[in-house]
Amino acid sequence: MTAAPSLAMAREPAPRVPALGAHGAADVSHRVILYLEDVTVTFDGFRALNALSLYVDAGELRCIIGPNGAGKTTMMDVITGKTRPDSGTAFFGQALDLTRLSEAEIAAAGIGRKFQKPTVFEHHTVFENLELALRADRRARRTLFATLDGAARDRIAEILELVRLSGEAGRLAGQLSHGQKQWLEIGMLLVQEPQLLLLDEPVAGMTDEETERTAELVVGLAKERSIVVVEHDLAFVARLGGKVTVLHEGAVLAEGKLDDVKADPRVVEVYLGR
């Protein structure tokens, strides 16, 4: 049996942060929802992650920044099961060893990931995109030909309002602006009710107005789930607030409030000074 994360015993118990839906909630009785300990990943001799250790608390909104090649994407790949680490441990809560689960099992466990480039069904309406995301949730035991019940329709309506696309429900997804497509994809994840949401550069290519609205959306979402945001836009990171982790050469270089890490000479040298 795989040992539980070593940091767990050092954490003080905290109230469980509820998930929104039917997932068996990750055990966050020791506060931490995501543990990465000494995770190393090597590709053809290149060490993408170098004994990376990172801990995210339940209910936390964490931002990850760093130069290109710092290991940000590889870290997300490890969390979601796309990449298996050479060594180290990755846990979702106290009990779920992510290194032993498939990508589908990790998604079903309550971890949702949004990639940088939005992936939506452009020839379907906004409502249909959310409907397809809901039906793709195998826990619901639905088929593509089943009729949505009232609860499912209410859930989709709730998500549409949350991501500010209620007025676009009947519009083809391909006709949306770039920012709206990003919000739709976030909605497609939310309809499956993840307990931990991973967002990869969510405001890349957005207008200033879309960026501001996305910041408001993410801050609101963080009230009910844990969120990890990988981002280069430091103005956006500042709007989100909370703790910031700086990665460099596959390991944590600095961690703390944004103003503090921006003042760190090591961060200035390897990231901000470029």
C-alpha positions, 0 to 999 in steps of 0.5 A, spaced: 500 500 500 502 506 498 504 511 504 500 517 505 504 524 503 509 525 509 507 533 510 500 530 512 501 529 519 504 536 520 498 539 518 492 542 522 486 539 521 481 544 517 474 543 515 472 540 509 471 544 503 465 541 500 465 539 492 459 541 488 457 534 486 457 527 486 464 526 486 467 522 492 470 528 495 478 528 496 480 527 503 482 534 505 481 533 513 489 535 513 487 541 509 491 540 503 488 537 497 494 537 492 501 534 494 507 533 489 513 531 493 520 530 490 517 529 483 522 528 477 520 527 470 526 526 465 525 527 457 531 524 453 536 526 458 532 533 459 530 534 467 523 537 466 521 537 473 527 536 478 524 533 485 519 538 485 515 539 491 508 543 491 502 543 496 496 546 495 490 547 500 483 546 500 479 552 497 486 555 495 487 559 489 494 558 487 498 561 481 504 558 478 508 563 474 515 562 471 519 562 465 518 558 459 521 551 460 520 552 467 516 545 468 509 548 468 506 544 463 509 538 465 507 539 472 500 539 470 501 533 466 503 529 472 497 532 476 492 529 470 495 523 469 498 525 462 505 524 464 508 519 469 513 521 474 520 518 474 520 518 481 516 522 487 509 522 489 503 526 487 496 525 491 489 528 491 487 529 498 490 524 503 488 517 499 488 518 491 495 516 488 495 520 482 501 516 479 496 510 479 490 513 476 489 514 468 487 520 465 480 518 465 480 516 473 483 522 475 478 526 471 472 522 474 475 523 481 474 531 481 480 534 477 478 538 471 483 541 466 483 547 461 488 547 456 491 554 454 487 553 447 480 553 448 477 546 445 469 547 444 464 543 439 464 549 434 458 547 430 454 546 436 450 551 440 453 553 447 447 550 450 449 543 446 456 544 448 455 544 456 450 538 454 455 534 451 460 535 457 454 533 462 453 527 458 460 525 457 460 524 465 460 517 465 458 517 473 451 520 470 450 514 466 446 517 461 447 516 453 447 521 448 440 520 446 437 521 453 432 527 454 435 532 459 431 532 466 429 538 469 435 538 474 440 537 468 437 543 465 437 547 471 445 545 472 446 548 465 442 554 466 446 555 472 453 554 469 451 559 463 449 564 468 456 563 472 460 564 466 456 569 463 453 566 457 446 566 458 444 570 452 449 566 448 445 559 449 443 558 442 449 561 439 454 556 435 460 556 439 464 557 433 461 564 433 463 566 440 469 571 441 476 568 443 474 570 451 467 567 450 470 560 448 475 560 454 469 561 458 465 556 455 470 551 456 471 553 463 463 552 463 464 545 460 469 543 466 464 546 471 458 542 469 462 536 471 463 539 478 471 538 479 473 539 486 480 541 483 480 546 477 487 547 473 487 553 468 493 553 463 494 561 461 486 562 461 487 569 459 492 568 453 489 572 447 484 576 451 482 583 450 483 587 457 475 587 458 475 579 457 481 579 462 478 583 467 471 579 467 475 572 467 479 575 473 472 576 476 470 569 474 476 565 477 475 569 484 468 567 484 469 560 482 475 559 488 469 560 493 467 553 492 473 549 489 481 549 489 484 552 483 491 552 480 492 557 475 498 557 470 499 564 467 504 569 464 500 575 465 502 578 472 497 583 472 492 578 471 495 574 477 495 580 481 487 581 480 487 574 483 491 575 489 493 569 494 499 565 494 504 565 488 509 559 486 515 561 481 518 555 478 525 555 475 528 549 472 523 544 474 523 546 481 520 551 486 524 558 486 520 562 490 513 562 493 509 567 497 505 574 495 506 576 488 509 583 491 514 579 495 516 574 489 517 580 484 522 583 489 526 576 490 533 577 486 533 570 484 526 571 480 528 578 477 534 574 474 531 568 471 524 571 470 522 578 470 529 581 468 528 577 461 
